[in-house]
């Protein structure tokens, strides 16, 4: 995961992966930070922590 701040906007780049079931099985994740992760981006000298899950709903 890559993070930057530009014009006071946090930009997050994260690689996509093949859809796979989420922990609950209700959705299919396509990208995840795998929990809260500290980034190299800092605000007031402290790292910004990101927890990210991108998902799709499976067809029914």
Number of C-alpha atoms within 10 A of each C-alpha: 13 11 15 14 12 8 5 7 8 11 11 13 9 15 10 11 10 8 15 14 15 14 9 7 10 11 17 18 20 18 18 17 14 10 11 12 14 13 16 13 16 13 9 6 7 11 13 16 14 16 11 16 14 14 16 14 10 11 5 3
